[in-house]
């Protein structure tokens, strides 16, 4: 019984850490410094990347690009 919540929590934290690292890498090295298309490192991006993983990070960038069009 206790294995399931612990397993979910470990997977959530791993996805969130990897997602935040990916956001940081994209903001620093992929996107030019003079653009406004940078996703913030905050609680919303942490929860989104933790829940959805890499597709969540893509979703955050997609929403940001859509807003700036």
PAPAKOL-934993 format. One line per field, with one value per residue: residue in three letters; x, z, y of N, C-alpha, C in turn. Coordinates in nm, 4 decimals. Example, Ala and Ser with C-alpha at 12.3 -4.5 7.8 and 13.67 -1.06 7.14 Angstrom:
2
residuo: (ALA,SER)
nc1: (1.3190,1.2850)
nc3: (0.7800,0.7080)
nc2: (-0.5690,-0.2250)
cac1: (1.2300,1.3670)
cac3: (0.7800,0.7140)
cac2: (-0.4500,-0.1060)
cc1: (1.3200,1.2900)
cc3: (0.7800,0.7870)
cc2: (-0.3300,0.0030)
END
This chain:
69
residuo: (UNK,UNK,UNK,UNK,UNK,UNK,UNK,UNK,UNK,UNK,UNK,UNK,UNK,UNK,UNK,UNK,UNK,UNK,UNK,UNK,UNK,UNK,UNK,UNK,UNK,UNK,UNK,UNK,UNK,UNK,UNK,UNK,UNK,UNK,UNK,UNK,UNK,UNK,UNK,UNK,UNK,UNK,UNK,UNK,UNK,UNK,UNK,UNK,UNK,UNK,UNK,UNK,UNK,UNK,UNK,UNK,UNK,UNK,UNK,UNK,UNK,UNK,UNK,UNK,UNK,UNK,UNK,UNK,UNK)
nc1: (0.0804,0.1917,0.3890,0.3009,0.2259,0.4787,0.6357,0.5074,0.5601,0.8419,0.8810,0.7454,0.9035,1.1492,1.0787,1.0077,1.2491,1.4154,1.2681,1.2811,1.5545,1.5831,1.4341,1.5928,1.8317,1.7447,1.6636,1.9081,2.0995,1.9868,1.7820,1.8091,1.9579,1.8305,1.5595,1.2127,1.1103,1.1193,1.0714,0.9674,1.1303,0.9493,0.6856,0.4644,0.5748,0.7308,0.5367,0.3961,0.5942,0.6590,0.4228,0.3512,0.5911,0.8388,0.6656,0.5118,0.6932,0.7319,0.4708,0.4591,0.6441,0.5118,0.2730,0.3822,0.5017,0.2724,0.1375,0.3047,0.2777)
nc3: (0.0000,0.0734,-0.1106,-0.3518,-0.3188,-0.2447,-0.4641,-0.6634,-0.5687,-0.5824,-0.8615,-0.9478,-0.8353,-0.9624,-1.2346,-1.2135,-1.1338,-1.3522,-1.5528,-1.4690,-1.4896,-1.7652,-1.8566,-1.7532,-1.8985,-2.1651,-2.1493,-2.0926,-2.2893,-2.5415,-2.6268,-2.7552,-2.5780,-2.5992,-2.6427,-2.5419,-2.4843,-2.2593,-2.0240,-1.6912,-1.3860,-1.1597,-0.9190,-1.0681,-1.3122,-1.2034,-1.0956,-1.3309,-1.4962,-1.3276,-1.3157,-1.5867,-1.7198,-1.9806,-2.2012,-2.0657,-2.0274,-2.2921,-2.3413,-2.1744,-2.3054,-2.5506,-2.4807,-2.4002,-2.6390,-2.7968,-2.6602,-2.7153,-2.9836)
nc2: (-0.1193,0.1236,0.1640,0.2762,0.5631,0.6635,0.5934,0.7445,1.0034,1.0144,0.9856,1.2163,1.4232,1.3736,1.4176,1.6873,1.8117,1.7493,1.8784,2.1489,2.1864,2.1545,2.3750,2.5830,2.5348,2.5753,2.8446,2.9708,2.8882,2.8250,3.0056,3.3342,3.6148,3.8647,3.8272,3.7954,3.5507,3.3614,3.1134,3.1360,3.0338,2.9023,2.8249,2.7380,2.6457,2.4440,2.2671,2.2045,2.0848,1.8756,1.7302,1.6772,1.6297,1.6287,1.6975,1.8871,2.0956,2.1700,2.2548,2.4830,2.6539,2.6706,2.8038,3.0483,3.1420,3.1634,3.3683,3.5837,3.6329)
cac1: (0.0000,0.2730,0.4807,0.2452,0.2459,0.6218,0.6801,0.4539,0.6318,0.9777,0.8700,0.7075,1.0200,1.2481,1.0307,1.0119,1.3895,1.4618,1.1982,1.3383,1.6880,1.5647,1.3931,1.7112,1.9231,1.6882,1.6683,2.0463,2.1857,1.9171,1.7110,1.8962,1.9400,1.7479,1.4184,1.1283,1.0504,1.1834,0.9802,1.0196,1.1497,0.8626,0.6063,0.3773,0.6551,0.7713,0.4230,0.3648,0.6949,0.6506,0.3034,0.3471,0.7238,0.8908,0.5554,0.4720,0.7885,0.6950,0.3461,0.4903,0.7030,0.4084,0.1856,0.4589,0.5144,0.1386,0.1075,0.3890,0.2522)
cac3: (0.0000,0.0869,-0.2242,-0.4592,-0.2984,-0.2442,-0.6030,-0.7338,-0.5230,-0.6379,-1.0052,-0.9613,-0.8042,-1.0693,-1.3534,-1.1863,-1.1357,-1.4911,-1.6267,-1.4326,-1.5510,-1.9086,-1.8740,-1.7296,-2.0116,-2.2836,-2.1278,-2.0914,-2.4019,-2.6691,-2.6625,-2.7476,-2.4580,-2.6208,-2.6648,-2.4226,-2.4843,-2.1567,-1.9216,-1.5581,-1.2945,-1.0467,-0.8714,-1.1743,-1.4032,-1.1272,-1.0906,-1.4662,-1.5414,-1.2416,-1.3494,-1.7270,-1.7702,-2.0945,-2.2719,-1.9887,-2.0589,-2.4269,-2.3263,-2.1195,-2.4122,-2.6500,-2.4295,-2.4023,-2.7792,-2.8415,-2.6003,-2.7731,-3.1261)
cac2: (0.0000,0.2447,0.1756,0.3574,0.7077,0.6948,0.5836,0.8611,1.1224,1.0104,1.0146,1.3569,1.5073,1.3548,1.4898,1.8311,1.8556,1.7443,1.9837,2.2787,2.1904,2.1766,2.5151,2.6650,2.5160,2.6415,2.9896,3.0197,2.8536,2.8083,3.1285,3.4532,3.6971,3.9831,3.7944,3.7865,3.4177,3.2797,3.0634,3.1605,2.9220,2.9316,2.7119,2.6886,2.5643,2.3256,2.1753,2.1594,1.9889,1.7578,1.6535,1.6349,1.5947,1.7049,1.7641,2.0046,2.2027,2.2150,2.3287,2.6150,2.7346,2.6942,2.9093,3.1747,3.1854,3.2027,3.4973,3.6872,3.6510)
cc1: (0.0848,0.3675,0.4292,0.2623,0.3935,0.6764,0.6325,0.5316,0.7736,0.9754,0.8365,0.8281,1.1266,1.2058,1.0407,1.1549,1.4442,1.3960,1.2543,1.4797,1.6798,1.5231,1.5127,1.8079,1.8720,1.6960,1.8105,2.1188,2.1160,1.8537,1.8067,1.8595,1.8426,1.6007,1.3439,1.0646,1.1213,1.0806,1.0447,1.0353,1.0703,0.7805,0.5172,0.4559,0.7049,0.6582,0.3880,0.4650,0.6945,0.5321,0.3105,0.4823,0.7676,0.7773,0.5034,0.5635,0.7583,0.5657,0.3711,0.5508,0.6004,0.3128,0.2558,0.4728,0.3802,0.1015,0.1839,0.3669,0.1656)
cc3: (0.0000,-0.0314,-0.3293,-0.4355,-0.3003,-0.3861,-0.6841,-0.6966,-0.5794,-0.7868,-1.0296,-0.9398,-0.9121,-1.1962,-1.3337,-1.1920,-1.2775,-1.5760,-1.5964,-1.4898,-1.7000,-1.9377,-1.8556,-1.8477,-2.1359,-2.2687,-2.1395,-2.2247,-2.5372,-2.7157,-2.6530,-2.6289,-2.4784,-2.6466,-2.5333,-2.4094,-2.3864,-2.0512,-1.7862,-1.4775,-1.1671,-1.0115,-0.9812,-1.2726,-1.3334,-1.1245,-1.2288,-1.5156,-1.4544,-1.2766,-1.4899,-1.7841,-1.8840,-2.1778,-2.1973,-2.0131,-2.1977,-2.4239,-2.2731,-2.2259,-2.5210,-2.6075,-2.4366,-2.5443,-2.8318,-2.7860,-2.6664,-2.9227,-3.1514)
cc2: (0.1259,0.2652,0.2731,0.5080,0.7473,0.6920,0.7036,0.9866,1.1275,1.0426,1.1613,1.4478,1.4935,1.4287,1.6400,1.8842,1.8549,1.8529,2.1218,2.2938,2.2161,2.3203,2.6072,2.6564,2.5885,2.7930,3.0442,3.0024,2.8450,2.9383,3.2475,3.5424,3.8124,3.9524,3.7836,3.6490,3.3263,3.2420,3.0861,3.0325,2.9534,2.8080,2.6533,2.6018,2.4375,2.2227,2.1203,2.0568,1.8639,1.6691,1.5949,1.5927,1.6854,1.7669,1.8871,2.1229,2.2580,2.2960,2.4693,2.7060,2.7645,2.8044,3.0456,3.2283,3.2336,3.3402,3.6104,3.7074,3.7716)
END
